[in-house]
Amino acid sequence: MRVNRAWLGLVVLMLPTLLVALDTTALLLALPRLSADLGATNVEQLWISDSYGFMVAGLVITMGTLGDRIGRRRLLMIGGAAFAVLSVVAAFAVSPLMLIVARALLGVAGATLAPSTLALITNMFRDERQRGKAIAIWATCQFTGGALGPVLAGFLLQHFWWGSVFLVAVPAMALLLLAGPVLLPEFRSDQAGRLDLAGVGLSLVAVLLMVYGIKQLTVERVPVVPVVALVVGAAIGFLFVRRQLRLQTPLLDLRLFRNRPFTAVLVALAFAGIAMAGTGLLVTQYLQSVLGFSPVASAVLFAPMGLGVAVGTMTAPALARRMKQTTAIAGGLVGSALGGLLLVGADGASALPLVMTGIAVLALGTGPLFALGTGLVVGSVPPERAGSAASMSETGNYFGGSLGFALLGAVAAVVYRSRMDGTSDSLAGAVAASRHLPADQGAELLHTAREAFTAGLHVTGVVAAVIFAGLAVLILTMRPATRTTPAALPDYEATRS
């Protein structure tokens, strides 16, 4: 009965995990229609799309630690209720400003969900093998939601108005609120103490400035403002670190980084996020701008990347039973490196099969890292610090994704410009310019621009392969994490309240 309740509770935890990831990507297809309906400017569109991610990235550290202190289930219930209400507000927004504010507040609510769900899993599953399987399911939901977001949005937009993209979250969150108090345990740290409000402010400002700077590097021609944001964010981050190291009960326990496996896995999660996000950015643009597929068709063709991660995370526990966890993670990363190299051959008639196979193999190989690596992170710390550890894992993922868009996007842009001899800054610009040229000249410009963009995709595949290969070496050289015994975890029945 205890196990059944735990697994039923996991089903409940899958709902917010799936929806936070889905909400991040589903808006991409809805943005043009809602922008036209609300009359949003280009700047307003940018804030509509980015305000959610900014707030999640900026507050996930705070929320992970806050859940350890006030109760993980309580925070999850509060966040779920807020997410449902704000989804309705966003769906019926009547102005760009109203939607921007709703999206930002949705990010605040979303920041409570991911670390709370992962930390609760450590309480619900005392057996290490079951806990590993549960974390694999959690990771699968996270990446499946990201992959299915554009596909679901495309279906909804064909039959309903753009607000339906937000309303999907309401029934799922309602089910969470009804079943959560019955099936989920409560847990809070006995060593909680006062919340470091100054630390909350420093971490929020530091993360927001750095994520903003990273994102803007990809769109600013003169990157003065993004660089200033990065420098100021790093300086505030340094002050945050100094403050946390001096406090007896810090907002974020940075002493966890003394654990070598913990640090190595966090680094791997961040850099894998860089490689995946950068590759995803180039592939989605390649499908639309080079191969000529519509946004909806491109979303379907891109689905193997998210589904590949899902399959990889689900099979990771079985691999861990047959070999060391570090071996399974490193082997998967070697496979990801091979997937990146497959992209190098994408050209001509064989481009689409190679691209789809490449992203599927690349994503499949990361599954053991995201499933077993996340398990190593939360298993390397005492149960009362699981929320803090989970928030570090989520922050690493967000930073990795933002860096991937910025760094690999910049690399591809440099390759493109060099191939175009400085005559074009982007493929989109070349497409626009070709419309004002005679047919022959326009066709030649498009052909040259598409070849230049394809060269950028090839370089991105090589860079991703190098990153994954380097991470495989890093994982193999780290010492195995100390295993947390079942007795060290609180009794599931005892924590139900």
Beta strands, then each sheet from edge to edge (+ up, - down):
end
